[in-house]
Amino acid sequence: MKILDKYVAKNFLIGYLIAFCVLIGLRVVIDLFLNLDEFAEHANLGTVAVLKNIVVFYGIRCTLYFRDFAGVITVVAAVFSLSKMVRSGELIAVTASGVSLKRVISPIIILALFLTVLLVVDQEFIIPPLSDELMRSQDYIPGDEQFDVQFIMDGKGSLIHSPRFDVKTSTFHNVDIITRRPTSKEGIWVPAGWIYAEKAVFDKGKGDWDLENGRFVEMAARKGSLPISEYESDLTPEQIPIKRRSKYKSLLSFRQLGELARQGTKLNDLAELYSQKHFRITEPIINLIMLLISLPILVCRDPRAMKSAIAISFGATAACHITAFICRMFATEVIFDKIRPELWAWIPVIIFLPIAFFEIDSMKT
């Protein structure tokens, strides 16, 4: 590695570290400011316990923040390193010595590829094992495993909802169960009744849920509620975290998404899964494309043009993000009587990859 490569790589890594700390730190500070009262609910445990909970909570969530900001951090780091060289006139000296500008930015591209690999490792091997922790709210205290359950379906087709499920005691609190029956159309269910109970405790001996002050209302009968003491279901406490995790598909690995797709029955569910799988492939590519578009703009040799170059590079980055966001919104929608999640996932690449190649090829050397 030449001295120039080391110098450019050093500037880029310093910029990357600064951008990482600023963007991730800003995200943490904003979230902490908005949810400080949630952490303060356990003030009776002492200041040290609350601070420890905050550190652990955001320490784990930094894996998500890195995934979400990885592309922007790379572009900001490139802006930091190249603008420093432009301001000091180093690019003029480099090009005057006969070194191509493409050669100057090559260490940044190589480091960006390495950081993209880290992004893939984070998404596929670090975030999925931490998905249970990432789904917990700010008022969660380690050792007190409780979380909400949002309408998960059991083997009978019923939908179960509870604002709090206690893992230790296998207990739903204020549980609502919407019983359903299938129709003649495959995958279409209609409500049959509603069960409410203050608590639902799993009985391992009988394999069902014992209801405390349970009431059942049958939709067709249109009568008052009837008392009910138990609910038979194939749903066990061990299955609840797994089913709950499947609602947060962005936290699953590519392999887990494939397993869910093979089990999927609803067209919309399958479309969302395929959308997640294809966007999982295209997102790292889009991050690299944003950098490749920005680099030729940033290597201007006139310091007076640097501000406009930075603005244009950030504009190109924003355009990539907005396009990807819009495509993600339409990926599961029916357009022209078809759902094409794989097409929408690759549209940003199809649009911006030729632009990136054109920018690199048109660089003045």
Summary of the structure (lengths in Angstrom):
residues: 365
radius of gyration: 26.3
end to end distance: 20.9
largest distance: 89.7
contacts: 1073
relative contact order: 0.10
helix: 62%
strand: 17%
